[in-house]
């Protein structure tokens, strides 16, 4: 379900053709409608299949409004909730420096048996299935699984992806995988009751990551790989999540990709966005007591090895700024929430709207 509107997966060829033509020939219109949540005019032959699918609805006059956000990644269209969707079980939108970065750097090999934990919209499972052939994807959020099911059908991969409603590994078949990939909830929050299901991850942001690192070993083949993207507090030269990786994978080769540039920010900048939240004071004391003074965002690739080794890589594509302007009391957000035009263009994936013209 999408708010109170059900996504209609009939006439998928017409839906995909309409999206493809809109993206190819009216790219700024596509961006305005599906990324920036603005009203726009559409040609009748494009609007009709999108209306039938409940992806859009009539707006003012002859304009249309999107019911969903649509991101194009690796020639695939991925449907999520709007960024301004206020539901706690919102299906998290795709951004260039998060899910899209992960799927463009997957360590999946041909014929790998893959497990996608916290699949969300299904983007990781879809991009893995194209190469590996068979993926099991799980999520605790039934709404996310509904969207993931629609996306697998839209991208012609329904028979290659098995969707399971599960709290992480709880209902996974007793088998082992070549690759486990996860983009889990990793937002550190002072009060989990007042944050989105897809992001809420406890005081240190590692509530879910800790479980994945601990439990995944039981589901990996001897040469199995683990790939996970997360935020992590830490000290100036210590990243909290890296200590957990060393603990659970003492014999492994680690690739640690810093997604932020610069690679860390002071925790107090991060805390500002939650200053009005319940438990904020005790949360600050917790972070100070544990010397968690900086925030990192990392992609971690874990390979089996005879001994532990670490390779750190600095991603230079995304210039990170911390200039949050949204209000989460509760779930009231604005689409423009990160630092300046360049950051917005990177996150929204298209420049034509901002530079003018189609």
Secondary structure, 3 states (H helix, E strand, C coil): CECCECCCCCCHHHHHHHHHHHHHHCHHHHHHHHCCCCCEECCHHHHHHHHHCCCEEECCCCEEEECCEEEEECCEEEEECCCCCCCCCCCCCCCCCCHHHHHCCCCCCCCCEEEEECCCCCHHHHHHHHHHCEEEEEECCHHHHHHHHHHHHHCCCHHHEEEEECCCCCCCCCCCEEEEEECCCCECCCCHHHCCCCCECCCCCCHHHHHHHHHHHHHEEEEEEEEEEEEEEECCCCEHHHHHHHHHCCCEEEEEEECCCCCEEEHHHHHHHHCCCCCHHHHHHHHHHCCCCEEEEEEEEEEECCCCEEEEEECCCCCCCCCCCCECCCCECCCCCCCCHHHHHHHHCCCHHHHCCC
